[in-house]
Amino acid sequence: MPTVAFHTLGCKVNFYDTEAIWQLFKQEGYEQVDFESTADVYIVNTCTVTNTGDKKSRQMIRRAIRRNPDAIVAVTGCYAQTSPAEIMAIPGVDIVIGTQDRDKIIPLVKQFQRDRQPINAVRNIMKTRTFEELDVPDFADRTRAFLKIQEGCNNFCTFCIIPWSRGLMRSREPESVLKQARQLVDAGYKEIVLTGIHTGGYGEDMDNYSLARLLQDLDQIDGLRRVRISSIEASQITDEVIEVLNSSDKMCRHLHIPLQAGDDRVLARMRRKYTTAEFGEKIEKIRHALPGVAITTDVIVGFPGETEEMFRNGYRFMEQMQFSEMHVFPYSKRTGTPAARMEDQVDEEVKNERVHELIDLSENMQLAYAKQFVGEVLEVIPERTYKGDPDSGLLMGYSDNYLQLVFKGSENWIGDIVKVQLTEAGVNECRGQIVRALEQAQAVHA
């Protein structure tokens, strides 16, 4: 039986795409092996959001080539899309695909096996107008299912290379989304995470359909217990979306809403489509509709032109927003973006100092958010045994409001929904005590 190994860098969308590519190899009779093992085919799904993403991608490509010089090495993903010639120049790379035509990977592998000639299959992504259907009926080693509903982005923020690596926004047909959602529920998944490059833009390229409509339709699927939105822009959280979030008991009390900067002058230079006042008003509206909601965010530190005063303004605004967690990134130059050409670049040492300040703030806010729920009983889906001590009989899982809880329990509960009382708040994880397994209780009363 031929073997294939995968390594994925970057975001949830990349992990979804890798799972979809694996389905194609599985249907062809391949066995999946660990990336550090000897395989017949290696797939490296790359990231290009930062320079570090490019560098790590090249490292993993070279690692695959060293692991088995006779293997077929195929490279896909965002870095492959933006820099195919750079990747083709690495000795030992056989196929480069990019972020489209992944459904053709098996024929491309067969073509290389026949001709033994390197293949650059990357096309101009900006000409693509349809969503690439890549179905994933189940996931390896995951208890939450990811469901890709959208691809591409039309925003063209000045710091971001993603539109050039993923193309313009295109939505997946509702019937296809709902069909896969039902497949995932039938496969035993209790929670589905909606994901995409610009998830909140779903439906903007369609007539008479929207993200709110999709959420309503997902709410009607029997057996689906949780729907989580992986990321959504503040401007795309419409009153209709808030109404569905408020009225449905399946919608998770957790929204990831990227802020990127807390000063209006920096936001304008980034070409973001809101002011801090507009962002704050939207957050207030969401919290009014969804009491106890967890709001996580992304922040870029040291954007060109960010002065100490601008950083302090941002710090105070983030403190005021009381996020439940912030993902903090130092600004990274991406060649070809307007921000990379800006003259007033911020010193790396200053960036690092500011990053650490915001990480400290994030941890303080994380703890403050978690403390609100001490003593409360939360519904948790156990994902795995506790990595800190695998033999301790402890499980780890997430509540609907994205608190990570560690508690004693049976491995048989992994993937089900259990009730856990939060007993001790923490920054990255909280401790809890099992109350009872909901599924078992329902079976008793059935």
C-alpha positions in Angstrom: 0.0 0.0 0.0 1.5 3.4 -1.0 2.0 5.9 1.8 1.5 9.7 2.2 2.7 12.1 4.9 1.4 15.6 5.6 2.8 18.7 7.3 0.6 21.7 7.7 1.6 25.2 8.6 -0.6 28.2 9.4 -4.4 28.6 10.0 -7.4 26.5 10.5 -8.3 26.8 6.7 -5.0 25.1 5.9 -5.7 22.3 8.3 -9.1 21.8 6.7 -7.5 21.8 3.2 -5.0 19.2 4.3 -7.8 17.0 5.6 -9.5 17.3 2.3 -6.4 16.4 0.3 -6.0 13.4 2.6 -9.5 12.2 1.7 -8.4 12.2 -2.0 -5.3 10.0 -1.2 -7.4 7.7 1.0 -9.8 7.1 -1.8 -6.8 6.2 -4.0 -5.8 3.5 -1.5 -3.0 5.4 0.3 -2.1 4.9 4.0 -1.2 8.0 6.0 2.0 7.9 8.0 3.8 10.4 10.3 5.7 13.2 8.5 8.9 12.0 10.2 8.5 8.5 8.7 9.6 7.4 5.3 6.7 8.0 2.9 6.1 7.6 -0.9 4.6 11.1 -1.1 5.1 14.1 1.1 2.6 17.0 1.1 3.7 20.3 2.7 0.8 22.8 3.1 2.5 26.1 3.4 1.8 29.5 5.1 2.9 33.0 4.0 1.3 35.3 6.5 4.7 36.2 7.9 8.3 35.8 6.8 8.5 33.2 9.5 5.8 31.2 7.7 7.9 31.2 4.5 11.0 30.2 6.3 9.3 27.3 8.2 7.7 26.2 5.0 11.1 25.9 3.3 12.5 24.0 6.3 9.7 21.4 6.2 10.1 21.0 2.4 13.8 20.3 2.8 13.1 18.0 5.7 10.8 15.9 3.5 13.4 15.7 0.8 16.0 14.6 3.2 13.7 12.0 4.8 13.2 10.2 1.5 15.1 11.5 -1.6 13.1 9.1 -3.8 9.7 10.3 -2.6 7.4 12.6 -4.5 7.4 16.0 -2.7 4.3 18.2 -3.4 4.0 21.7 -2.1 0.6 23.5 -1.7 -0.8 26.4 0.2 -0.3 30.2 0.4 3.5 30.3 0.0 3.2 28.0 -2.9 0.7 30.3 -4.5 2.7 33.5 -4.1 6.2 32.1 -4.8 6.0 29.0 -7.0 9.3 29.7 -8.8 11.1 30.1 -5.5 9.8 26.7 -4.3 10.4 25.0 -7.7 14.1 26.1 -7.4 14.5 23.9 -4.3 16.2 20.7 -5.5 13.9 17.7 -4.8 10.5 19.6 -5.1 8.4 17.7 -7.7 5.0 19.4 -7.7 3.8 22.9 -6.7 0.0 23.5 -6.7 -0.9 26.6 -4.7 -4.4 27.3 -3.3 -6.5 26.0 -6.1 -6.7 22.8 -8.1 -6.0 20.7 -5.0 -8.7 18.3 -6.3 -6.3 17.5 -9.2 -3.4 16.3 -6.9 -3.8 12.6 -7.6 -3.6 13.0 -11.4 -0.6 15.3 -10.9 1.1 12.7 -8.8 0.4 10.1 -11.5 1.7 12.5 -14.2 5.0 12.9 -12.2 5.3 9.2 -11.7 5.0 8.7 -15.4 7.1 11.6 -16.8 9.5 12.3 -13.9 9.4 16.0 -14.8 8.7 18.7 -12.1 5.3 20.2 -12.4 4.3 23.9 -11.6 0.5 23.8 -11.6 0.0 27.3 -10.0 -2.5 29.5 -11.8 -3.5 33.1 -11.3 -5.7 33.0 -8.2 -7.2 36.4 -8.9 -9.1 35.0 -11.9 -10.8 32.4 -9.8 -14.5 33.1 -9.0 -15.8 29.8 -7.8 -15.4 28.0 -4.5 -13.3 24.8 -4.7 -15.3 21.9 -3.4 -13.1 19.9 -1.1 -15.3 17.6 1.1 -14.2 16.3 4.5 -16.7 13.8 6.0 -14.5 13.2 9.1 -11.3 14.4 10.7 -8.3 12.4 12.0 -7.8 12.9 15.7 -10.3 15.8 16.2 -13.4 16.0 18.3 -14.5 19.3 16.8 -15.2 19.3 13.1 -14.1 22.2 10.9 -16.4 23.2 8.0 -15.0 25.5 5.4 -17.7 27.8 4.0 -15.8 30.5 2.3 -12.5 31.3 0.5 -10.6 34.5 -0.3 -10.8 38.1 0.8 -11.7 41.5 -0.8 -10.4 43.7 2.0 -6.8 44.3 0.9 -5.6 45.6 4.2 -2.2 47.3 3.7 -0.3 44.7 5.8 -1.8 41.5 4.3 -0.7 39.3 1.5 -3.7 36.9 1.8 -5.8 38.3 -1.1 -2.9 37.6 -3.4 -2.4 34.0 -2.0 -6.1 33.1 -1.7 -7.8 35.3 -4.3 -11.1 37.2 -4.1 -14.0 36.2 -1.8 -16.1 33.3 -2.9 -18.8 31.5 -0.9 -19.6 27.8 -0.8 -23.1 26.9 -2.0 -25.5 26.6 1.0 -26.7 23.1 -0.1 -23.1 21.9 0.0 -22.4 23.4 3.4 -25.5 21.9 4.9 -24.9 18.5 3.3 -21.4 18.3 4.8 -22.7 19.5 8.2 -25.2 16.6 8.2 -22.3 14.2 7.2 -20.3 15.4 10.1 -23.1 15.0 12.6 -23.7 11.5 11.3 -20.0 10.8 11.9 -20.5 11.7 15.5 -19.4 15.3 15.8 -21.2 17.4 18.3 -19.5 20.7 17.4 -18.9 22.3 14.0 -16.5 25.2 13.6 -17.3 27.4 10.6 -14.1 28.5 9.0 -12.8 30.5 6.0 -10.3 33.2 5.0 -13.0 35.9 5.6 -15.7 33.8 7.3 -18.0 36.7 8.1 -18.2 37.6 4.4 -20.1 34.4 3.6 -23.0 35.1 1.2 -21.9 38.6 0.2 -21.3 37.2 -3.3 -24.7 35.5 -3.4 -28.2 36.6 -4.1 -30.7 36.3 -1.3 -28.5 34.4 1.1 -26.3 35.4 4.0 -24.3 34.2 7.0 -27.4 34.8 9.2 -29.5 32.5 6.9 -26.8 29.9 7.0 -26.7 30.0 10.8 -30.5 29.6 10.8 -30.3 26.6 8.5 -27.6 25.0 10.6 -29.7 25.5 13.7 -32.3 23.2 12.2 -29.9 20.2 11.8 -30.9 17.4 14.2 -28.1 16.1 16.3 -25.9 19.2 15.9 -25.2 20.6 19.4 -22.8 23.4 18.8 -21.9 25.9 16.0 -18.8 28.0 16.4 -17.7 30.8 14.1 -13.9 30.7 13.8 -13.4 34.4 13.0 -15.6 37.3 12.0 -15.1 41.0 11.3 -16.9 43.4 13.5 -18.5 45.1 10.5 -20.0 41.7 9.4 -21.8 41.0 12.6 -25.2 42.3 11.5 -28.3 42.6 13.6 -29.6 39.5 11.8 -26.5 37.5 12.9 -26.8 38.8 16.5 -30.5 37.8 16.5 -29.6 34.2 15.5 -26.8 34.0 18.0 -29.2 35.2 20.7 -32.1 33.0 19.8 -30.4 29.6 19.1 -29.0 27.4 21.9 -26.6 25.8 19.4 -24.6 29.0 18.7 -21.5 29.1 20.9 -21.0 32.1 23.2 -17.6 32.8 21.7 -16.7 35.2 18.8 -13.2 35.8 17.5 -13.3 39.4 16.2 -10.0 40.8 14.9 -9.2 44.3 16.1 -5.6 44.6 14.8 -5.0 48.0 16.4 -6.6 50.1 19.1 -5.8 53.6 17.6 -7.8 55.1 14.8 -4.7 56.5 13.0 -3.1 53.0 12.9 -6.4 51.5 11.8 -6.7 54.0 8.9 -3.1 53.2 7.8 -4.0 49.5 7.9 -7.0 50.2 5.7 -9.4 48.6 8.2 -13.0 49.4 7.7 -13.9 50.7 11.2 -12.9 53.1 14.0 -12.3 52.1 17.6 -15.7 53.7 18.5 -17.5 51.6 15.9 -15.7 48.5 17.1 -16.6 49.3 20.7 -20.3 49.9 19.9 -20.5 46.5 18.1 -18.9 44.7 21.1 -21.3 46.4 23.5 -24.3 45.3 21.3 -23.0 41.7 21.2 -22.5 41.5 25.0 -26.0 42.9 25.5 -27.5 40.2 23.3 -25.2 37.4 24.6 -24.4 37.8 28.3 -21.2 36.0 29.2 -19.9 35.9 25.6 -16.1 35.3 25.2 -14.6 37.8 22.7 -11.1 36.9 21.5 -9.1 39.0 19.1 -6.0 39.5 17.0 -3.6 42.5 17.5 -0.7 43.6 15.3 2.0 45.4 17.3 4.5 47.8 15.8 2.7 48.6 12.5 4.7 51.2 10.5 4.2 54.7 12.0 2.9 53.4 15.4 4.2 55.9 17.9 4.4 55.4 21.7 1.3 57.5 22.0 -0.6 55.4 19.5 0.4 52.2 21.3 -0.7 53.6 24.6 -4.1 54.6 23.1 -4.4 51.1 21.8 -3.4 49.5 25.1 -6.1 51.5 27.0 -8.7 50.6 24.4 -8.0 46.9 24.6 -8.1 47.1 28.4 -11.5 48.8 28.1 -12.7 46.1 25.7 -11.9 43.3 28.3 -11.2 40.6 25.7 -11.2 37.0 27.0 -7.9 36.5 25.1 -5.7 38.4 22.6 -3.5 36.8 20.0 -0.6 39.3 19.7 1.7 39.4 16.7 4.6 41.8 15.9 4.2 43.4 12.5 6.0 41.4 9.8 6.8 43.0 6.4 5.3 41.2 3.5 6.9 42.0 0.1 4.3 43.4 -2.3 2.1 45.0 0.3 1.7 48.8 0.8 2.8 48.6 4.5 6.1 47.0 3.5 6.9 50.2 1.4 6.1 52.6 4.3 9.2 54.4 5.5 8.4 54.8 9.2 9.1 51.1 10.2 9.2 50.4 13.9 12.4 49.2 15.6 12.3 45.4 16.3 13.3 45.9 19.9 10.4 48.4 20.4 8.0 45.9 18.8 9.2 43.1 21.2 8.7 45.3 24.3 5.2 46.2 23.2 4.3 42.5 22.3 5.3 41.5 25.8 3.2 44.3 27.4 0.1 43.2 25.4 0.7 39.5 26.2 0.7 40.4 29.9 -2.5 42.4 29.4 -4.1 39.5 27.6 -3.2 37.1 30.4 -4.7 39.4 33.0 -7.9 39.7 30.9 -8.0 35.9 30.4 -7.9 35.3 34.1 -10.5 38.0 34.8 -12.9 36.5 32.3 -12.5 32.9 33.6 -13.0 34.0 37.2 -16.6 35.1 36.4 -17.5 31.4 35.9 -16.0 29.9 39.0 -18.7 27.7 40.5 -20.8 27.6 37.3 -21.6 24.3 35.5 -20.5 24.4 31.9 -21.0 22.0 29.0 -17.6 20.7 27.8 -16.6 18.5 24.9 -13.5 16.5 26.1 -10.9 16.5 23.3 -8.1 14.4 24.7 -6.2 13.2 27.8 -4.4 16.0 29.6 -0.9 16.4 28.0 0.6 17.7 31.2 0.1 14.2 32.8 -1.4 11.6 30.4 -1.6 9.0 33.2 -3.4 11.2 35.7 -6.9 10.3 34.5 -7.5 13.9 33.5 -9.3 15.1 30.4 -9.1 18.4 28.6 -11.9 20.1 26.7 -13.5 23.4 25.8 -16.7 24.9 27.0 -19.0 26.7 24.5 -17.5 30.0 25.6 -14.0 28.7 24.9 -12.7 28.1 28.4 -10.2 25.2 28.4 -11.1 23.0 31.3 -9.1 20.1 32.8 -11.0 17.6 34.9 -11.0 13.9 36.0 -13.0 11.7 33.7 -13.2 8.6 31.5 -11.6 8.5 28.0 -14.9 7.1 26.8 -16.3 10.6 27.2 -14.0 12.1 24.5 -16.1 13.7 21.8 -19.3 13.7 23.9 -20.8 16.6 25.9 -20.3 16.5 29.7 -21.2 18.9 32.5 -18.2 20.3 34.4 -18.3 22.7 37.3 -15.4 25.2 37.0 -13.6 25.1 40.4 -10.4 27.1 39.7 -9.8 29.8 37.1 -6.5 30.0 35.2 -4.9 31.9 32.4 -4.6 29.2 29.7 -6.5 26.4 31.5 -9.1 26.1 34.2 -9.7 23.3 36.6 -13.1 21.6 36.9 -15.1 18.8 38.4 -17.4 16.5 36.4 -21.1 16.8 37.2 -22.5 14.1 34.8 -22.4 13.1 31.2 -25.3 14.7 29.4 -25.4 11.9 26.9 -25.7 9.3 29.7 -28.4 11.3 31.4 -30.4 11.6 28.2 -30.2 7.8 27.7 -31.5 7.1 31.1 -34.5 9.4 30.6 -35.2 8.3 27.0 
